[in-house]
Amino acid sequence: MPEVLESVADIESAASRLPATRSAVESLSDEGLMDLQRRLAGIDRHTAAAAAVVAAEIAFRSRPDLGYAGLAQRTGARTPESLVQRLTGSTGREAATLVRVGIVMHEAELLPSAPAEAPDGGTPEIGGSPRAGGAAAPLDQAPWDGTGTAWLTPVGRAVASGALPVDAADAIRLGLGLPNEIVTVGRLTGAAQTLVHEALTLNADQLLKRARALRDEIDEAGVAERECRRHEQRSLRVFKRHDGMIRVDGLLAPESGGAEVLAAFEAVTAPRRGGPRFVDKADQQRAKRILDDPRTVEQQQADALVELIRLGVAADPGKIVGSRKPAVRVLVTAEDLQKGAGIGRLEGHSDAVSIGTVERNVCTAGIVPIQFDDDGQCLNVGREQRLFTERQRVALAARDGGCRVAGCDRPPSWCEAHHLEEWDRDGGRTDVADGILLCRHHHMLIHNNHWRMRRDGTAYFLIPPRERDPEQKPIPMPSKSAALSDLFRRKRAG
């Protein structure tokens, strides 16, 4: 028996003794339970890396030039992905991910370390020059000579070492995209190295957003092109099923109406999704009706869509989505808008939009650009009032970008404005600088478990209670606002 198969047989034997019943783990302490979960995840990363290598070898033995002599074709599978799916019992998406990441790992094995491009662009590229006037070869069609995905070499090696999950590697691949005239292989390699390092604290979904943000940072000129591609992918299918039900299925680009649709449905279902608690009595009553509604969130959204279509432009938005009309705000610096260059952001969305899209929204929707000062603060109104005003909430949403607790992905529309110092007890000011956005879960958690928050200039920190951390070491609360990140990045660039 080949050595690799003997190793797998040993692993299979050991795996059969892993806990598969609650009785095997219920006696563990909280720390022991979490440690076991982490260790099992590490084992899973190693086995998934091996599965990706095997999937890539299956793809190699099924490559198009072999025709019907290829492995997949000889075993009755149409593609290597379908053969992998049959062998693993996974979904088509999972099988395709294994093949893609396996190819990246294979090429990383063939290549020397691909250097990141220096700030001056002086480092030579690995694996040939970027495209000139056209797109580089898609990853699915990458050649097997080690030149197809050179910029992902750090990713392939991280997967092989067990440091990076397969799904996270595919997220980086998808988010970074392909080289072009501006974004060279060297620059993408540098971005990939950054993401591999950041993957220690990010999951696959967060890595995809971060990778897309990095692509926007190094390729501002390509934002409009990617925006156009998203717009071209918009679609809506409405058809009657055999059982008489009408199916609605589609894709909308955020800057082409998708963000407005999402905001409308979030407004309809906000209390059910853990959205903001309301002070106004009428809003409280409406929130209670939504929470008590026997319909599922999906059913509420389906009924809201029908009602919105029925009522159309003549509808009173307060009757459908509450006291406020759902709004999508475009965040942009006044300087960029004035010079007609740069990028903007749709509130609650991580993708950049071109300055042209910002200008169209300002023109057609009358949106006033939200401006930040050099420290990222805006709108001070002092202590004259107990509650944050609507304008202040707009400013908090622009500055914070969602719940400020690290790792939380709740958007501004699901958040509540919190005073750093209690207004009644500690004399907290109703200023934007002394307010912060928290989702309902973390807002309640902080109040109920006696956590505190502190502001140091423009930085915000979460202070755990002594029973949780005797040293009460401050935990950073980073802004989730992509627009604010753009501002600070440009300040650093000088």
JOHU-V787921 format. One record per helix or strand. SS is the DSSP state (A for helix, B for strand). FROM is the first residue (numbers start at 0). TO is the last residue. If there is no record, write none. Layout:
# JOHU-V787921
ss | from | to
SS | FROM | TO
SS | FROM | TO
This chain:
# JOHU-V787921
ss | from | to
A | 2 | 14
A | 21 | 23
A | 29 | 59
A | 63 | 68
A | 70 | 73
A | 79 | 87
A | 91 | 109
A | 138 | 140
A | 149 | 159
A | 165 | 175
A | 184 | 197
A | 203 | 217
A | 219 | 231
B | 234 | 239
B | 245 | 250
A | 253 | 255
A | 257 | 268
A | 280 | 291
A | 296 | 313
A | 316 | 320
B | 329 | 330
A | 333 | 338
B | 342 | 345
B | 351 | 353
A | 354 | 364
B | 369 | 369
A | 389 | 399
A | 411 | 413
B | 414 | 418
A | 422 | 425
B | 434 | 438
A | 439 | 447
B | 451 | 455
B | 458 | 462
B | 474 | 475
A | 481 | 492
